[in-house]
Amino acid sequence: MKKMTSGTIGTIVKLERLINVDYHVLPNSLVLEIKDPFSGYHHETPEEGVPSYLYFITQKVVNRELVARTSKSVQKYFEHSFEAASAMITIYNDHYFGARIKDLKSYELIHELQQCFASEGIEFKRRKEINEMGIIHVKKFFDLMEGENQLMFDDNPNMAYFIINRNLSWKLFAQITKNIKNNWDFKDFDAAYGTMYLNGQIEDIVRIYWKKLDLPKLKLIRDKYIKEIAKY
């Protein structure tokens, strides 16, 4: 039995390979995209010509509130759908800040959307060549269906979340995920670590992306994470 929770905020942390987007962008601006979204899931084929996750890298630090207010203003006159969230990307010792853009229907719309953000006072970082793995922190809004045993679902049927009651570093989470995949026949899921606020308290969570995800699959993988985390 699922019930709707109130909307909440939180952060998702993921390691991804980031590359430049050089077409349909403002001149000399830094726009990045994830080369292989949900890289832990080996059978996903993004729709050709449709961007998955874009990052408009800004000259200054932009927080969750600024991105939300800017996005709200832009959506009043930008005639295409998109979703924006604040993001920080760490590549080696460098930190990049900006807006994570999803659900944009075409690369050809990037230039126009950047112009809209610029008209709201957002300044973009100058282009530099990037083709590196980066740790991405996305501070986002969650709209969830709450299930049993602290399981949660959003409107993507392949995505779900569960609470782990343990604060992990990214390095430890990555090792735990590797251990699970190395000792299990099912390796074709993608996992990310994060936090969200539930009932006024911060909770540590795992986000799972798995094709045709169902409740038995999710319960099984949750049990494996809980068991593996207990070893550390």
C-alpha positions as CSV (number, residue, x, y, z in Angstrom):
1,M,0.0,0.0,0.0
2,K,1.5,3.3,-1.0
3,K,0.6,6.8,0.2
4,M,1.7,10.2,-1.0
5,T,4.2,12.0,1.2
6,S,4.5,15.7,1.2
7,G,7.1,17.1,-1.1
8,T,10.5,17.3,0.3
9,I,14.1,18.4,-0.5
10,G,17.3,16.5,-0.4
11,T,20.6,15.7,-2.2
12,I,21.6,12.9,-4.6
13,V,25.4,12.1,-4.9
14,K,26.6,10.2,-8.0
15,L,29.9,9.6,-9.8
16,E,29.6,10.2,-13.5
17,R,31.8,10.9,-16.6
18,L,31.2,14.5,-17.7
19,I,31.9,15.9,-21.2
20,N,31.5,19.3,-22.9
21,V,28.4,20.2,-24.9
22,D,29.7,22.5,-27.7
23,Y,26.8,22.9,-30.0
24,H,23.7,25.1,-29.5
25,V,25.3,26.8,-26.4
26,L,26.1,30.4,-25.7
27,P,29.6,31.3,-27.1
28,N,32.5,30.4,-24.7
29,S,30.2,29.1,-22.0
30,L,30.7,25.9,-20.1
31,V,27.9,23.4,-20.5
32,L,28.4,19.8,-19.5
33,E,26.5,16.6,-19.9
34,I,26.7,13.1,-18.4
35,K,28.2,10.8,-21.1
36,D,26.5,7.6,-19.9
37,P,23.5,8.3,-17.6
38,F,22.8,5.5,-15.1
39,S,26.1,4.0,-16.0
40,G,25.5,1.1,-13.6
41,Y,22.6,0.1,-15.7
42,H,24.1,-1.4,-18.8
43,H,21.1,-1.7,-21.1
44,E,19.8,1.9,-21.1
45,T,19.8,3.6,-24.5
46,P,19.0,7.3,-24.3
47,E,16.8,8.6,-27.0
48,E,18.9,10.0,-29.8
49,G,19.1,13.7,-30.0
50,V,17.5,14.3,-26.6
51,P,19.7,15.5,-23.8
52,S,19.5,13.6,-20.6
53,Y,21.2,15.5,-17.8
54,L,22.8,18.9,-18.6
55,Y,24.8,21.2,-16.3
56,F,24.9,24.9,-16.9
57,I,28.1,25.8,-15.0
58,T,28.0,29.3,-13.5
59,Q,30.6,31.9,-12.7
60,K,29.6,32.1,-9.0
61,V,28.1,29.7,-6.5
62,V,24.4,29.3,-7.0
63,N,22.3,27.7,-4.2
64,R,19.1,25.7,-4.2
65,E,16.9,28.8,-3.6
66,L,18.5,30.9,-6.4
67,V,18.2,28.1,-9.0
68,A,14.6,27.5,-7.9
69,R,13.6,31.2,-8.1
70,T,15.4,31.6,-11.5
71,S,13.7,28.5,-12.9
72,K,10.3,29.7,-11.7
73,S,10.8,33.1,-13.4
74,V,12.1,31.5,-16.7
75,Q,9.2,29.0,-16.9
76,K,6.8,32.0,-17.2
77,Y,8.1,32.8,-20.7
78,F,10.3,29.9,-21.9
79,E,7.9,27.9,-24.0
80,H,9.3,24.5,-23.4
81,S,9.4,22.2,-20.4
82,F,12.5,21.6,-18.3
83,E,13.4,21.0,-14.7
84,A,16.3,22.7,-12.9
85,A,18.1,21.9,-9.6
86,S,21.3,23.3,-8.1
87,A,24.4,21.2,-8.4
88,M,28.0,21.0,-7.4
89,I,30.5,18.9,-9.4
90,T,33.9,17.9,-8.0
91,I,36.6,16.9,-10.5
92,Y,39.9,16.2,-8.7
93,N,40.4,19.3,-6.5
94,D,38.2,21.7,-8.6
95,H,34.6,22.5,-7.7
96,Y,32.1,23.6,-10.3
97,F,28.7,25.1,-9.5
98,G,25.6,25.5,-11.5
99,A,22.1,24.3,-12.5
100,R,21.3,20.6,-13.4
101,I,18.8,20.7,-16.3
102,K,16.7,17.7,-17.2
103,D,13.6,17.0,-19.3
104,L,14.7,19.4,-22.1
105,K,13.4,18.0,-25.3
106,S,16.2,19.0,-27.7
107,Y,19.9,20.2,-27.7
108,E,18.7,23.0,-30.0
109,L,16.9,24.6,-27.0
110,I,20.0,24.9,-24.8
111,H,21.1,28.3,-26.3
112,E,17.6,29.8,-25.7
113,L,17.4,28.4,-22.2
114,Q,20.8,29.8,-21.3
115,Q,19.7,33.2,-22.6
116,C,16.7,33.1,-20.4
117,F,18.9,32.3,-17.3
118,A,21.3,35.1,-18.3
119,S,18.4,37.5,-18.5
120,E,17.6,36.6,-14.9
121,G,21.2,37.6,-13.8
122,I,23.0,34.2,-14.1
123,E,26.5,34.4,-15.4
124,F,28.1,31.4,-17.0
125,K,31.6,30.1,-16.5
126,R,33.9,30.3,-19.5
127,R,34.4,27.1,-21.5
128,K,37.2,24.7,-20.7
129,E,37.9,21.2,-22.0
130,I,36.4,18.5,-19.7
131,N,36.2,14.8,-20.2
132,E,36.6,13.4,-16.6
133,M,34.8,11.5,-13.9
134,G,33.2,13.8,-11.4
135,I,31.3,13.5,-8.1
136,I,28.0,15.3,-8.6
137,H,25.9,16.7,-5.8
138,V,22.4,17.6,-7.0
139,K,20.1,19.4,-4.5
140,K,16.6,18.6,-5.7
141,F,12.9,18.4,-4.8
142,F,11.4,15.0,-4.3
143,D,7.7,14.1,-4.8
144,L,7.4,10.6,-3.5
145,M,5.0,7.8,-2.9
146,E,5.8,6.1,0.4
147,G,5.6,2.3,0.6
148,E,6.2,-0.2,3.3
149,N,9.5,-0.8,5.1
150,Q,10.8,2.8,4.4
151,L,10.6,2.2,0.7
152,M,9.8,5.2,-1.5
153,F,8.9,5.7,-5.2
154,D,8.6,8.6,-7.6
155,D,6.9,8.9,-11.0
156,N,9.7,7.0,-12.8
157,P,8.7,3.3,-12.6
158,N,12.4,2.3,-12.8
159,M,13.5,4.4,-9.8
160,A,13.0,4.0,-6.1
161,Y,14.6,5.0,-2.8
162,F,15.1,3.5,0.7
163,I,16.5,4.7,4.0
164,I,19.7,3.2,5.3
165,N,20.0,4.9,8.7
166,R,23.8,5.4,8.3
167,N,25.8,8.3,7.1
168,L,28.3,7.1,4.4
169,S,31.1,8.8,2.5
170,W,30.9,8.5,-1.3
171,K,34.0,6.3,-1.3
172,L,32.5,3.8,1.2
173,F,29.2,3.8,-0.6
174,A,30.9,3.0,-3.9
175,Q,32.8,0.2,-2.2
176,I,29.7,-1.3,-0.8
177,T,27.9,-1.2,-4.1
178,K,30.9,-2.8,-5.8
179,N,30.9,-5.6,-3.1
180,I,27.2,-6.3,-3.8
181,K,27.6,-6.4,-7.6
182,N,30.6,-8.7,-7.3
183,N,28.7,-11.2,-5.2
184,W,25.4,-11.3,-6.9
185,D,24.2,-12.5,-10.3
186,F,22.2,-9.2,-10.9
187,K,24.6,-6.4,-11.7
188,D,22.5,-4.3,-14.0
189,F,21.3,-1.7,-11.6
190,D,22.5,1.8,-11.0
191,A,22.8,3.2,-7.4
192,A,23.4,6.6,-5.9
193,Y,23.7,7.8,-2.4
194,G,21.8,10.8,-0.9
195,T,19.9,12.5,1.9
196,M,16.4,13.8,2.2
197,Y,14.3,15.4,4.8
198,L,11.4,13.3,6.1
199,N,9.1,14.2,9.0
200,G,11.4,17.1,9.9
201,Q,14.5,14.9,10.1
202,I,17.4,14.3,7.7
203,E,17.6,10.7,6.5
204,D,20.4,8.9,4.6
205,I,19.1,7.1,1.5
206,V,20.0,5.0,-1.5
207,R,18.5,5.7,-4.9
208,I,18.2,2.6,-7.2
209,Y,17.6,2.7,-10.9
210,W,16.7,-0.7,-12.3
211,K,14.7,-1.6,-15.5
212,K,11.3,-3.0,-14.6
213,L,11.9,-2.4,-11.0
214,D,9.3,-4.1,-8.8
215,L,8.8,-4.4,-5.0
216,P,10.4,-7.9,-4.6
217,K,13.5,-6.6,-6.5
218,L,13.7,-3.5,-4.3
219,K,13.2,-5.4,-1.0
220,L,16.0,-7.8,-2.0
221,I,18.5,-5.1,-3.0
222,R,17.6,-3.1,0.2
223,D,18.4,-6.1,2.3
224,K,21.7,-6.6,0.6
225,Y,22.7,-3.0,1.2
226,I,21.7,-3.2,4.9
227,K,23.6,-6.4,5.3
228,E,26.7,-5.0,3.6
229,I,26.7,-1.7,5.4
230,A,26.6,-3.5,8.7
231,K,30.1,-4.9,8.0
232,Y,31.6,-1.5,8.2
